[in-house]
Amino acid sequence: MSDIVVLGWREWVALPDLGIARLRAKVDTGARSSALHVDAHWRVVERGAPWVGFRLHLGRRVKQAVEAFAPVHDEREVVDSGGHRSRRVFLRTTLSLAGHTRVIELNLSDRRGMLFPMLLGRSALAGWCSVDPARSFLHGKPERVAATHATSAPFAVTRYHADHAAR
């Protein structure tokens, strides 16, 4: 890709495979991996393969619960900014940002005390964008999808499984 997209230190993103139409993310080149805050997650087996179910609440004023399921891509140890190690579940999903879509790895974590429910790390950013730390929300909010979309998230994840599990 020859055109580099400039992002601010915080941006609006969408995770359409998971039924998440828009979400505030901190763009953090100091973090290797991307992380999504979840209130709870649990393991399931689907057709003999490990999957993870998870629940998160979107919105700061009016909370909207989203529950989704995705195949487990990997499980790895992650060191947070405080030096604490924890084992986290990783999945692959589509990120939509600044008019671009790409498949990224994303780990599920408890970011309850953080200002942003998602951390977008440098692995998701490499090769297609740069970050201007003095600017924010350069690409606006993604359009909201009708409320019925969130309830269809497991069906979106079924398509996600077919599209991304083999990659």
Buried (B, 14 or more C-beta within 10 A) or exposed (E): EEEEBEBBBBBBBBBBBBBBBBBBBBBBBEBEBBBBBBEEBEEEEBEEEEBBBBEBBBEEEEEEEBBBBBBBBEEEEBEBEEEEEEEBBBBBBBBBBBEEEEBBBBBBBBBEEEEBBBBBBBEBBEEBBEBEEEEEEBBEBBEEBEEEBBEEBBEBBBEBBEEBBEE
